């Protein structure tokens, strides 16, 4: 289940990567606004009595197959995802509503192979002292990073997600993920401009987001598994 520590270890990964310079922006959302995005077999997961929407820009670094080195330059690129949190009744995880990726081949492969909502967008991530600036597609975000903090139970559940879901060719899939616990830092959002609300049809959040940052973790991605859901059972 979600939380600071992974609930499984991906022993035989399909690929290895590092999620670096990552910022988590989280807003409380009315469940009714997110329900239309939840595919059959999954149920929207509530935390602290509400649904949550996350916007997560980062650098995906050193993408490679096990036993092989990362390809210089190609294997590191910016990515951004818009996400919410779901359960299939046995496991919980993240459901991506939109993913912007600055590597065209990755975008095409994961969209075709797993049905993930990838869209190619150019971008860059810039670090200047304690300030991180993201420019990915039409999203611009700037955050300042503060001190290392311990993850609260809620922050642990929102950032510690060990499965990703997608529906592809009529089949609900779960992709297992494992990585060390996030080294989280307090952070403050200085500015955010994005077209993701219009692009997805979501109402624009009215409150300020809850912000965390991490320098990153190494990640192991497992093979997709077909989901036998109990989410709709009483």
C-alpha angles and dihedrals in degrees: 000000000000118000145102095297122053114250093214140020121234098228097178108034124195089211143356127222143152125240104211137181091007126175123196116207113185131186130184110242136190107253090229090064092056102036094085089062096054113099123221111279095038132084127206109253119225122209124188087002097302144073118258133213120201132200111195124182119181147137116268102210138187097006107187147142118261111275094016130095122247115263108249114253095350095071097058123065143135121271136178130191136192109207149165134195129257145166132216091202094261103046135018131213149134128309114202117218095182135358123195113198131181095211113080097199092052090049093052095043098050094041092052097037102042106013092241114161096249121162123183113241129160118234151143140216120219127193121198113172107299093346124095121193123194126194112177118155107314093337119104120180133169124190136174116219122223137183128328111266138187114252115252115223091259094046088049092053094048097046100032103073118156101184136046121203134209138162113227127176090344095310125112110225133194120201113199119222132189133182139142117282113285115261094224127201130192110251141181127217111231097179142349130188119171142153093208094105092058092040093056100032093241121144111254112255114252099199131070114263127249104245133206131164134198132188085222149254138241111257136206117203118201133205117283116259130204112248123233097197129207093171095112096045118105 
